[in-house]
């Protein structure tokens, strides 16, 4: 069974942000796409200053999605 956007968003909802909330509740996930075993999405920070400290969050999001059954590769961009 193929992975769904909903399953990926559930995994991303478990990624907490340093200043509270998570990636999904703060509406920071953009351009989510899944094709075969590849997932890609953008994390859009609220400001360049916020984005500067979010590399650990980006890495955690990539790791969380990569751990899902059916995912072979993940591409995550961080932008503001």
Residue pairs with C-beta under 8 A, 6 or more apart in sequence:
1 70
2 34
2 70
3 34
3 37
3 39
3 68
3 69
3 70
3 71
4 34
5 32
5 34
7 68
8 32
8 34
8 39
8 41
8 65
8 68
9 24
9 29
9 32
11 64
11 65
11 67
11 68
12 22
12 23
12 24
12 29
12 41
12 61
12 64
12 65
13 22
13 23
13 24
13 25
14 22
14 64
15 22
15 23
15 57
15 60
15 61
15 64
16 22
17 23
17 26
17 28
17 54
17 57
18 53
18 57
19 50
23 29
23 43
23 57
23 61
28 43
28 44
28 45
28 46
29 41
29 42
29 43
29 44
30 41
30 42
30 43
30 44
31 40
31 41
31 42
32 39
32 40
32 41
33 39
33 40
33 41
34 40
36 72
37 70
37 71
37 72
37 73
38 71
38 72
38 73
38 74
38 75
39 65
39 71
39 73
39 74
39 75
40 74
40 75
40 76
41 61
41 65
41 75
41 76
41 77
42 76
42 77
42 78
42 79
43 54
43 57
43 58
43 61
43 76
43 77
43 78
43 79
44 79
44 80
45 51
45 54
45 78
45 79
45 80
46 80
47 80
48 80
50 80
51 78
51 79
51 80
54 78
55 78
57 78
58 76
58 78
61 76
62 74
62 76
65 71
65 74
65 76
66 73
66 74
